[in-house]
Amino acid sequence: MLAISVAIACSRGSFDTVVHSAQERQPFAGVTIQLWPWSIECDHKLENPYVTAGNRVYSVATQNGEFSEIGWRQPHEMSGVWDHPIKLLDGFWFGVSYGPATLIGPTRKIHWLTQATSWRMMPGEVEITYQLPGLDVVRQEYGIDDHEGILVRLLLRNREQKALDLQLHFLAHTDLRAAWLGEKRLVWRDGQDEAIYLDEQACIAAYNTVNPAYVLFGARKRPAAIAIGNDPTVMKQTPGHGISGHLRYALHIPEAGSEKMEYIIAGSTHSSNEASATFARLKDSFEELAQKQRQRYQNIVERCALRSDDELIETAFGWAKLNLQMLERVVPTIGQGICAGLPDFPWWFGKDTTFTALALVASGQFELALSSLRNLAHHSLIVNNNGSVVHEILTLGHIHDSGHMVEVPLFVRACYHVFQWTGDQQFLRDIYDFCVRGLQYVLDSTGPDDELCATGKGMIESRELQSGQGFKTLDIAAYTYQALLCLAELASAIGDNSRVSELHEKAQRIRKFVNTAWWLPEENLFGDIYSSVQEITAAHNLLRADGPLWPGDLKELEHTAAMLARYTEQHRSDETSLKQSHPWLLKHMIAAVPMETGLASREHATQALTRLESDEFTGPWGLYLNPERQPVTMTLPNGIMAAAEAQYQRMDQALTYSHHIARTLEQQMPGAFSEISPNGGCFIQAWSSYGIIWPVVHAFFGFQPNVAQHRVSFIPHFPTTWQTAQLHSVRVGNSSMELEVAKSSQDARIVLETQDLSYEVTLGYTWLGTTMPGRVTLNGEDVSFHTEVFHQGREDDETAQGCTLQIPTTRGLQRYELHLVW
């Protein structure tokens, strides 16, 4: 994984037939967006962070090219260059001094490249531009997948009317330390770093004197001078046990001429020989590896490529796909899969992976989805022997949290959708028994009178709801319902047919129970938890005794305690009611989950979604985590709301929540979506893509494949503001399909093209209103159809009705064009 810098000319590939000119858009102040070829450029707030990403090594810096002291998990340490499970460098800097080289005497003033004029990202490449007296400098970086290193190129252009003699400075400061908890949980004592100059490779090599950790840095040109040691006159020094290496190179640039310098940073978590070999390989194959990385990211852009008259979603959709690849983390012998986010969560999580897997398969990134789920299952089988899914896997191999109950049904759901898209029979065989055991573990955690609603830790990671064994939470119940239906489909696919009817029956029991026992008609919402006064009080007492409690914990307990006091006052004469379980409304974002999963009845869904859309629950950036206890917004709840709205054909509302995520595109790292909206937490977060990619593909386009059975369903339902949109090169198993929808007040045209004639295709169209089309044709020929009316509100309200039309399934064609004319 190396960062390579190269000027870009993005290949359009198969899109040459579709795209004829670059499109430049500026939906955000100070940010310029270009599509086909893709780039995003910023000239303000350059103190914000970005990542140069490879799946082995990545670098986190500011858009000025500085390495600020950021981080929560390891305070002040999460920027720099990382080769998990170790850090390589606190940072690296470039500088320019004017005049010829001198062997003796003080160094001339160094103009360090730490104040940029602009920052730009393209698929697989980052570019930072600086202006110095008479000189333009462009810094280009690349992360190279599957290699322990990054590459950087400097392009220097002389603006003077005379030749320039320059000294180019390359300074790096090592910090060969372990990732979070390494020193506390593993036998890793941070020793002092030492360094030497390797004349044969013309680079500085540093190593940790206690642990096997190594880093090499240098250029493809020999330096004129070398200095090793921490010299405060050169650049600010960082804390820790690192050491600085300073390489100086002499350049002569003729009038109006240009020059380039190419740098390599390589590391190893095992041996100096490996680090040396990586450095040599990157040095010798600089441009080849750079081009390979650019092409890898370009392929992601071109696969499942959205073209839409919604410019914001089209832009966010493309960058959401690229974000996913930026977050792949490969640590040999430990794990491989998508990490949660940067800078603070560069390892693997259960919840994050299970949501992100849906975005991965829908965008054609099958391999990363498969490896991510296999990684979770592998570590879960090692640590847990009960079918539960681990929550947090560190790159050191340590399981920091062995799992939350909700992650089991989420895992089953993710496996189902990944199998639907890939048709990977080996994956199904490998994962099926684990899914069966997992859901049985969930069902075994239920009480006799709770209709299969399990007690455990859910989505809300608060002290109140995560204490002890947790509560019966709404999200666990709803995801269990959905997972039972998903497992029934997997059971049928693998031939375990005897299990199917039982799984359906259990799912319906949960659905009926939650829609009756958990619904609060006076609130038009489901309760967050299902418990008794005594159980909640006992949990609170244990939590207070456990201590210490932070202000946020106390606020949470006080809110619930006040609610319990009101209830107790109302029922003080009824001892039975204090012992009985019933729903409690805590107003957490999990209120949306019954709609996301389709568990809620249509009547309950309409009432609940209407309240959640109100100013009480939804702010300027989307759904609050909790309007009373934690009125902040994160991208995942917005994604859940988008999926929930779409589940009940409320596409305009679904689009609103996807827009909430998309509008954060320029807030920190342009092209990435922060964990906390608009610009808090991790500056790039994997699960953010779920709320953009999944609603577009699964709901708006209504595209749902079943690769194992060679079937696809394509029944789009566009938001009212969408008129035309296409998805190009949609990956379906080993095939690829082209999807297009165009609608007007007079007609709608739905087109699917494929080279694989074996697929059975179900076509249809969904619209608001119940006026039937006067003519329906397939490839110009009249075709029979059937329709189904749905209701977005009360069944007697004709203004809130819609209709889904479907024609008989067919196969054997290369092009399917369904045309509805009103």
Phi, psi and omega in degrees: 000108186221152184264119182241138181250129182210146176291149190246144167223089187299129176286135179275344176055228184290352182276000178303331181279348186251320187249129184247345179204154178293148179244122179251129185226148178226071178286348181235143178294130177081001180236128178250128182245131175235136178242142176055073002281156187275139169197158174221131188230143182225141178234017178216167182051042184283003172280354178286159185273166172207169177235137164260114199249130162231161183281352173253311182237138174222161179234131175247121181217180171270164181290350171279347185094014177264167177237090184282161181273094182239165174131147177247310180300312172240093187309130176070005188242002190271357169271186181097195182252125185241137174229080190305137016265024178233161171266143178262305186228141167291333178171171174217145188224153176238145178216162180229133169235147187264143178113162181289165180290143174234138181282332183231145177115164182291153178289137176296169179304132180260126174269097182284140182276080181230004176229097186274160172265334177199158177230139182218141175237137174233168180304111178081011185209143175238142182224129178237132184248137178233151173237123177242170179305114177070011188214131170255136179232129176243123179259121182242135184230148177220136167265128183254116181296146174072014175227146181271069178185172174228158178237144178225138176235137171252129173250122184243129180236126182279119177265353183284162176269023179209165178291153179239130168260127186229154167247122182258125186254135175233113182242133175228144178239119183282160172200073186282080183239165180277157174293177187310132179075002180300318183282338183266325187255337182241170180278075180226106175253122187290109178270174179287140174276143173231160185215153175221163175262130177260106187294322183297321180262358177055046182215166173263135178243129179239151181213155175273132187285351182245324188240158178283089180213130190218147175214139175237142176213141181180195183233174177278001178240149180285140180283156175273337180206150181226139173221134179236132182131161185271100182255105183295345179283344184273309185198160179300143179259152182254155181289166179114195184250029181277181180216149182261147171231132185235119180245134181239135184235138180267133179230146172234116182246118182293167178308129180059017181265181180217163180212157177228150174227135183240129187241152181230136170237122183226147181219178174202144175262009184233310187207157177292327179296319179295317179298318180295318180295321178295316179302314181296319182294317180291323180294318183283335186239034186309299186290324179299315180289324177298314180295321179297319179292318177300317182292324178299316179287326177297323177298324178293320177299317188278340178274135184048056184269125181269130167240125188211156173279001171264095188296323182295313181290322178301317179293312181296322180299314180296315181287330177299320178297316181292323177305319183299316179292326179299338186257009174293136180233120179243119176232102184308140181071352180250302183182165178212129180165184183277131178275173187281312184178169180235145012267347196268345184232062183276027178230197195252139180232149179293302183300312183302315182296318186291326174286318184293329181303326180293319176293324181297310183290324180294336179261006174088008181267065187298313187300319180290324176296314181295313182294326181293316180288322176298322179298315177299314182296318181302309182290328179294321180292328179288316188271317183253144178240030185229008180092356180283159184254133180295153182264318188217119181246117178279155181289352173279353181096357181275138174268108184283328180218122188283353171142153173244144184307318185297338184288341178292303178297327176297322178295316180298316178300316181298317180298321179299309183292323177297319177293320179302320183278324186265329186065022185285101184293325179294320176300316179299315180296321182290326192256344190299308182300324178296319178296319179298312180298322181297312180292328176295323176299319178295312183294329178289347181266014180258159176270169184294333184249018187252011176048052170069019176267115190276154171267133179171188181269129184253207184291326186280111184267055175262159180299322183296311186272348179256358183286149178058226178269004179083192182236174168280104185255154185299321183292321178298316180298313184291317179290330175295317175305310182294321181294324177298319177293321178294317180295326176299320178292319178294322178298317178296320182293327183267355178093012178269062190291335182295341184270343192297309185296323179296320179295318177297319181297318179293322178298317181291328175297316178296316182300315180294317183295313182294319181291342178255299187287329185266349185280136179248094186299330180286345181252344187058036178213159169278153174289149178289320182229160178235105188202176178254163176302317182296318181294317180294317180298318180296319179296320178295317180298318178295319181294319179293325179289330182290312178041178348284157181252134177278165180305321179295323177295315181297319179300318180296312180296322181294321178299311182291321180298321178295321178295318178296321180297318179297317181293317180297321178297321181287333186237027186297334180272357183244089183298327182297318183295333179285338180267337184281146176278143173201169185285147178233131180267108177260349175072028174285163183296346179293354175302338182274345189295322178301331177279322177301322185271353183079010180289322185293141171297158182299322179296313179296321181298316180299314181293316183291316181294323178298318179290320180295332178285345185290167180298341179295319186252337184242125180254195184296339180248005177125202186290132176287149170299318174198119186295338181257324187259329183209076186281060174236164185242139174237160184290329182295312176303324176296321177295319177297319177294319178300315179293323180294314179299316182294329180301333182245031174061026177263069191290325178297318179291322177299317179298325179301317182286327173295322177296324178302318178291313185299328182290349177273004187306329186252008192286312178246272174272112179305133182094357179235163185238118185292156178298314180250125184279139002270342190208037181244170179068210177298137183281346172221126189227129187297315188291348178300328183293336180302318184283355178249306185290313186296311178299322181296308186284310189283325187252301184296313175279342179059037184261118183222109182269158167226085189296321182301324179260007180053053178230145171222144175243129183228092183231084186289151172219097186277149166302156185296335181279348180271129176251315180223146175196150177226148168242116184260143175055052177285122183280123180229102185060233178266007183250180178218141182228153176248130182238140179213139177225132174223130182226153174215184179289343182259334185202172174217137182235125181239122186233132173233131176237141180208149173269348180263105186279359184277349184283136171274125188247128173252118181248150177190189181201143180237136179215161175277142185100167183237013176290123184279145176294149179282335180211139176231125182231152171241117183052040175088352181255137178303143184220146178287160181203163170229156184232159177220127180271138174235165184236133175266352178217223177294146183293338180268004180262098184291340179287346181247034179250155176218177185217138174247124178253139180220139177256164179301144179295152179210168178207172175094002181254155174270328181229129176243118179236108178264129183232123177249129180237127178263000000 
